[in-house]
Amino acid sequence: MLFRSMLFVIPAHASKTQWKFALEEITGSVQDEFAQFFKKKLMERLSDVDIEIYPVGILGDSEEITEQTMNGVLQLAMASPGHLGTFIPVVRVFSLPFIWSDNMSVNRYVMENSVAIYELMDREYAKHNLKLLGIFPEGWQIWSSNKPLRKPEDFQNFRMRIMGDPLLAEIYNAYGGNAVQVPYPDLYSALQLKMVDGNIQPYFAHEEMKFYEQQDYLINPKEMPFIATFVTGLQWFESLPEEKKKIIVETAKASIDFIFDAQEEMNLKRRQKMLEMKPSLQFIDLTNEEREVFAKFSMRVRDTYIAMAKPHGQEILDTLLRELKEAEAKILQQ
């Protein structure tokens, strides 16, 4: 009798479909917070699905996990604009400085409801067998340095580390600096060996990667939020039943709403933690007047984006700017 009963002992998860979700960041990061929330909420509604989350490096780097998602090997993934822009040029709109509102409630509304993003841009993703499920901020991009950076003149001979996006190079060249591409895993040693003078990350990344150990100043220009894009393979997504597709889209939107508050709290905590670990660390928030000078210098970068993102970049940028303006007017009047 014991033998016969053992034949029917089946693991509870054996009948579930396994979906793989690959991140570009480590466990405990903003992307991980997003993924854990998405997993929990989706599995509450889809009892036949089990999601496995893979931190950066387990299944490859950003380019490799994007390729695997396009080919249907992965079901869900994060894909940063920094590398997507090489084959989906319109995505570089997320790297443009001084286009987002200072009011994150405005940005939240647009990032959840934008026609520019979920219709115009999604068409460009579809050409590469990707579906854009959502975008969200991981925090304002913070400059790190061993001197204050308050005006473009401070960028003279300053080597700013950037991701491999030529549009980012245009930004810091416009300020008078020198943009230097360094792979993310090599950045700490590049700062330590003085190969670069500073870098750009949200507070949480400066803390978790210990970049602040090699820098004396963290400067917030509210230049742009660091934006992550959440994608799935289009062919895989279209193969799902309509109800499952609906649940995925709804859960993605709920997760974006959740991460707005979660990333803000995380970045504040990480900022405080850095100060506790290094009391000499100096934090600078640029004034509106200082920001406007940088914004004026950056305007030419919009023309560079439009030239890079032909034929649809102009329409996407114009639509996004209009949506932000309309959302700001609506929300600030409430």
C-alpha positions as CSV (number, residue, x, y, z in Angstrom):
1,M,0.0,0.0,0.0
2,L,2.9,2.4,0.8
3,F,4.4,1.8,-2.7
4,R,1.1,2.4,-4.4
5,S,0.4,5.7,-2.5
6,M,3.9,7.0,-3.4
7,L,3.1,6.8,-7.1
8,F,0.7,9.6,-6.6
9,V,3.0,12.0,-4.7
10,I,3.4,14.8,-7.2
11,P,5.1,18.1,-6.4
12,A,2.6,21.0,-6.0
13,H,4.3,23.1,-8.7
14,A,4.7,20.2,-11.2
15,S,1.6,21.2,-13.2
16,K,2.5,24.9,-13.4
17,T,3.9,26.6,-16.4
18,Q,7.3,28.1,-15.7
19,W,8.0,31.7,-16.9
20,K,11.5,33.1,-16.7
21,F,11.9,36.8,-15.7
22,A,15.5,38.2,-16.2
23,L,16.8,41.4,-14.6
24,E,19.6,43.8,-15.4
25,E,20.3,44.4,-11.7
26,I,21.1,42.5,-8.5
27,T,18.8,41.1,-5.9
28,G,17.5,43.9,-3.7
29,S,17.5,46.5,-6.5
30,V,14.6,48.5,-7.8
31,Q,14.2,46.1,-10.7
32,D,14.1,43.2,-8.2
33,E,11.4,45.0,-6.1
34,F,9.4,45.5,-9.2
35,A,9.8,41.9,-10.3
36,Q,8.9,40.5,-6.9
37,F,5.7,42.5,-6.7
38,F,4.8,41.6,-10.3
39,K,5.4,37.9,-9.6
40,K,3.3,38.0,-6.4
41,K,0.3,39.8,-8.0
42,L,0.4,37.8,-11.2
43,M,0.5,34.4,-9.5
44,E,-2.4,35.4,-7.3
45,R,-4.5,35.7,-10.5
46,L,-2.8,32.9,-12.6
47,S,-2.6,29.8,-10.4
48,D,-1.2,27.7,-13.2
49,V,1.9,29.9,-13.6
50,D,5.2,30.0,-11.7
51,I,7.7,32.8,-12.3
52,E,11.4,32.4,-11.7
53,I,13.3,35.7,-11.3
54,Y,16.9,35.8,-12.5
55,P,19.2,38.6,-11.3
56,V,21.8,40.1,-13.6
57,G,24.5,37.8,-14.8
58,I,22.7,34.6,-14.3
59,L,21.3,34.4,-17.8
60,G,23.6,36.9,-19.4
61,D,24.1,40.7,-19.7
62,S,21.5,43.2,-21.0
63,E,22.1,42.5,-24.6
64,E,21.9,38.7,-24.1
65,I,18.7,38.7,-22.1
66,T,17.0,41.0,-24.6
67,E,18.0,38.7,-27.5
68,Q,16.7,35.7,-25.5
69,T,13.4,37.5,-25.0
70,M,13.1,38.3,-28.7
71,N,13.7,34.7,-29.5
72,G,11.2,33.4,-27.0
73,V,13.7,31.8,-24.6
74,L,12.7,34.2,-21.8
75,Q,9.1,35.3,-21.2
76,L,9.8,38.5,-19.3
77,A,12.8,40.8,-19.0
78,M,14.1,44.3,-18.2
79,A,15.6,46.1,-21.2
80,S,17.4,49.4,-20.6
81,P,17.2,52.2,-23.2
82,G,21.0,52.4,-23.2
83,H,21.4,49.3,-25.3
84,L,17.9,49.1,-26.9
85,G,18.6,52.3,-28.6
86,T,21.2,50.6,-30.9
87,F,18.4,48.8,-32.8
88,I,15.3,50.7,-31.6
89,P,16.5,54.3,-31.9
90,V,13.2,55.9,-30.7
91,V,13.9,54.5,-27.2
92,R,16.6,57.1,-26.8
93,V,13.9,59.6,-26.0
94,F,14.2,58.2,-22.4
95,S,17.8,59.4,-22.3
96,L,16.9,63.0,-23.2
97,P,17.6,65.5,-20.3
98,F,15.1,67.9,-18.9
99,I,11.9,66.6,-20.6
100,W,10.3,65.0,-17.6
101,S,8.3,66.9,-14.9
102,D,9.8,67.7,-11.5
103,N,6.5,66.4,-10.2
104,M,6.6,62.6,-10.1
105,S,2.8,62.4,-10.0
106,V,2.9,63.9,-13.5
107,N,5.5,61.4,-14.6
108,R,3.6,58.5,-13.1
109,Y,0.4,59.4,-15.0
110,V,2.3,59.6,-18.3
111,M,4.4,56.5,-17.8
112,E,1.2,54.5,-17.1
113,N,-1.1,56.0,-19.9
114,S,1.1,57.5,-22.6
115,V,0.0,57.1,-26.3
116,A,3.6,58.0,-27.3
117,I,4.9,55.0,-25.3
118,Y,2.2,52.4,-25.5
119,E,1.1,53.0,-29.1
120,L,3.8,54.8,-31.1
121,M,6.8,53.4,-29.4
122,D,5.3,49.9,-29.0
123,R,5.0,49.6,-32.8
124,E,8.8,50.0,-33.0
125,Y,9.4,47.3,-30.3
126,A,7.0,45.0,-32.3
127,K,9.3,45.2,-35.3
128,H,11.9,43.4,-33.2
129,N,9.4,40.8,-31.7
130,L,9.2,42.7,-28.4
131,K,6.1,44.0,-26.6
132,L,6.6,47.0,-24.3
133,L,4.6,46.2,-21.1
134,G,5.7,49.3,-19.2
135,I,8.3,51.8,-18.2
136,F,9.1,53.1,-14.7
137,P,11.7,55.3,-13.0
138,E,14.4,53.9,-10.7
139,G,15.1,57.3,-9.3
140,W,16.6,60.6,-10.5
141,Q,20.0,60.3,-12.1
142,I,22.6,61.5,-9.7
143,W,26.0,62.8,-10.8
144,S,29.0,61.6,-8.7
145,S,32.2,63.6,-8.6
146,N,35.2,64.6,-6.5
147,K,34.3,68.3,-6.9
148,P,31.0,70.3,-7.1
149,L,29.3,70.3,-10.5
150,R,27.1,73.3,-10.5
151,K,27.6,74.9,-14.0
152,P,28.8,73.7,-17.4
153,E,32.2,75.2,-16.8
154,D,32.7,72.6,-14.0
155,F,32.6,69.9,-16.7
156,Q,35.7,71.1,-18.5
157,N,38.1,68.2,-18.8
158,F,35.7,66.1,-16.7
159,R,35.4,62.4,-17.8
160,M,31.9,61.3,-17.1
161,R,31.2,57.5,-17.4
162,I,28.2,56.7,-19.5
163,M,26.6,53.5,-20.8
164,G,27.1,52.6,-24.5
165,D,24.6,55.2,-25.8
166,P,25.9,57.9,-28.2
167,L,23.1,60.2,-27.1
168,L,24.4,60.2,-23.6
169,A,27.8,61.2,-25.0
170,E,26.1,64.1,-26.8
171,I,24.6,65.3,-23.5
172,Y,27.9,65.5,-21.6
173,N,29.8,66.8,-24.5
174,A,27.2,69.6,-24.7
175,Y,28.0,70.5,-21.1
176,G,31.7,70.7,-22.0
177,G,32.8,67.3,-20.6
178,N,34.2,64.1,-22.0
179,A,31.9,61.1,-22.1
180,V,33.7,57.8,-21.5
181,Q,32.0,54.4,-22.0
182,V,32.9,51.9,-19.2
183,P,31.1,48.5,-18.7
184,Y,29.0,48.6,-15.5
185,P,31.0,45.8,-13.8
186,D,34.2,47.7,-14.3
187,L,33.0,51.0,-13.1
188,Y,34.2,50.8,-9.5
189,S,37.7,50.1,-10.5
190,A,37.6,52.8,-13.1
191,L,36.7,55.3,-10.4
192,Q,39.3,53.9,-8.1
193,L,42.1,54.1,-10.7
194,K,41.0,57.6,-11.8
195,M,40.2,56.4,-15.3
196,V,36.9,58.4,-15.1
197,D,36.0,61.3,-12.8
198,G,32.4,60.6,-12.1
199,N,29.3,58.6,-13.2
200,I,25.5,58.8,-13.3
201,Q,23.3,56.5,-11.3
202,P,20.2,56.7,-9.0
203,Y,21.1,56.8,-5.3
204,F,20.4,53.1,-4.7
205,A,22.9,52.1,-7.4
206,H,25.6,54.4,-6.0
207,E,25.1,52.7,-2.6
208,E,24.7,49.0,-3.6
209,M,27.7,49.2,-5.9
210,K,29.8,51.2,-3.4
211,F,30.6,53.9,-6.0
212,Y,30.3,56.6,-3.3
213,E,33.4,55.1,-1.6
214,Q,35.5,56.7,-4.5
215,Q,33.6,60.0,-4.7
216,D,33.2,63.0,-2.5
217,Y,30.0,64.6,-4.0
218,L,26.6,63.4,-5.2
219,I,24.8,66.0,-7.2
220,N,21.1,65.9,-8.1
221,P,20.3,68.1,-11.2
222,K,16.9,66.5,-11.7
223,E,18.2,66.1,-15.2
224,M,16.3,62.9,-16.0
225,P,15.0,59.8,-14.2
226,F,16.8,56.5,-14.8
227,I,14.1,54.6,-16.8
228,A,13.7,50.9,-17.0
229,T,11.6,49.2,-19.7
230,F,9.7,46.0,-19.0
231,V,9.2,43.8,-22.0
232,T,8.1,40.4,-23.2
233,G,8.5,38.6,-26.5
234,L,5.7,39.6,-28.8
235,Q,5.2,36.3,-30.5
236,W,5.1,34.5,-27.1
237,F,2.7,37.1,-25.7
238,E,0.3,36.8,-28.7
239,S,0.2,33.1,-28.3
240,L,-1.4,33.4,-24.9
241,P,-5.2,33.3,-24.3
242,E,-6.8,36.7,-24.2
243,E,-7.5,36.6,-20.5
244,K,-3.9,35.9,-19.7
245,K,-2.7,38.7,-21.9
246,K,-5.2,41.0,-20.1
247,I,-3.9,40.0,-16.7
248,I,-0.3,40.5,-17.6
249,V,-1.0,44.0,-18.9
250,E,-3.1,44.9,-15.8
251,T,-0.4,43.5,-13.5
252,A,2.3,45.4,-15.2
253,K,0.4,48.6,-14.7
254,A,-0.2,47.9,-11.1
255,S,3.5,47.1,-10.6
256,I,4.5,50.4,-12.2
257,D,2.2,52.2,-9.8
258,F,3.7,50.3,-6.9
259,I,7.3,51.0,-7.9
260,F,6.9,54.7,-8.0
261,D,6.6,54.9,-4.2
262,A,8.9,51.9,-3.6
263,Q,11.8,53.4,-5.5
264,E,11.5,56.8,-3.8
265,E,11.6,55.2,-0.4
266,M,14.5,53.0,-1.4
267,N,16.6,55.9,-2.8
268,L,16.0,57.9,0.3
269,K,17.1,55.1,2.5
270,R,20.2,54.4,0.4
271,R,21.1,58.1,0.5
272,Q,20.9,58.0,4.3
273,K,22.9,54.8,4.4
274,M,25.7,56.3,2.3
275,L,25.9,59.3,4.6
276,E,26.1,57.0,7.7
277,M,28.9,55.0,6.0
278,K,30.7,58.1,4.8
279,P,29.8,61.2,6.9
280,S,32.1,63.4,4.7
281,L,30.0,62.8,1.6
282,Q,28.5,66.0,0.3
283,F,25.0,66.1,-1.3
284,I,24.1,69.0,-3.7
285,D,20.7,69.7,-5.1
286,L,21.0,72.2,-8.0
287,T,18.8,75.3,-7.8
288,N,16.2,76.0,-10.5
289,E,18.5,78.7,-12.0
290,E,21.5,76.3,-12.1
291,R,19.3,73.6,-13.8
292,E,18.0,76.0,-16.4
293,V,21.5,76.7,-17.6
294,F,22.1,73.0,-18.1
295,A,18.7,72.6,-19.8
296,K,19.6,75.4,-22.2
297,F,22.9,73.7,-23.1
298,S,21.1,70.4,-23.6
299,M,18.5,71.6,-26.1
300,R,20.7,70.7,-29.1
301,V,20.6,67.1,-28.0
302,R,16.9,66.9,-29.0
303,D,17.9,67.7,-32.6
304,T,20.5,64.9,-32.3
305,Y,17.8,62.5,-31.1
306,I,15.4,63.4,-33.9
307,A,18.2,62.7,-36.5
308,M,19.1,59.4,-34.8
309,A,15.5,58.3,-34.5
310,K,14.1,59.0,-38.0
311,P,11.4,58.6,-39.2
312,H,9.3,58.4,-36.0
313,G,11.5,60.1,-33.4
314,Q,10.0,63.6,-33.9
315,E,6.4,62.4,-33.6
316,I,7.2,60.4,-30.4
317,L,9.1,63.2,-28.8
318,D,6.4,65.8,-29.7
319,T,3.6,63.5,-28.4
320,L,5.5,62.8,-25.1
321,L,6.2,66.5,-24.5
322,R,2.5,67.3,-25.1
323,E,1.3,64.6,-22.8
324,L,3.7,65.7,-20.0
325,K,2.5,69.3,-20.4
326,E,-1.2,68.3,-20.4
327,A,-0.7,66.0,-17.4
328,E,1.2,68.7,-15.5
329,A,-1.6,71.3,-16.1
330,K,-4.3,68.7,-15.0
331,I,-2.5,67.4,-11.9
332,L,-1.3,70.8,-10.6
333,Q,-4.8,72.2,-10.9
334,Q,-6.2,69.4,-8.6
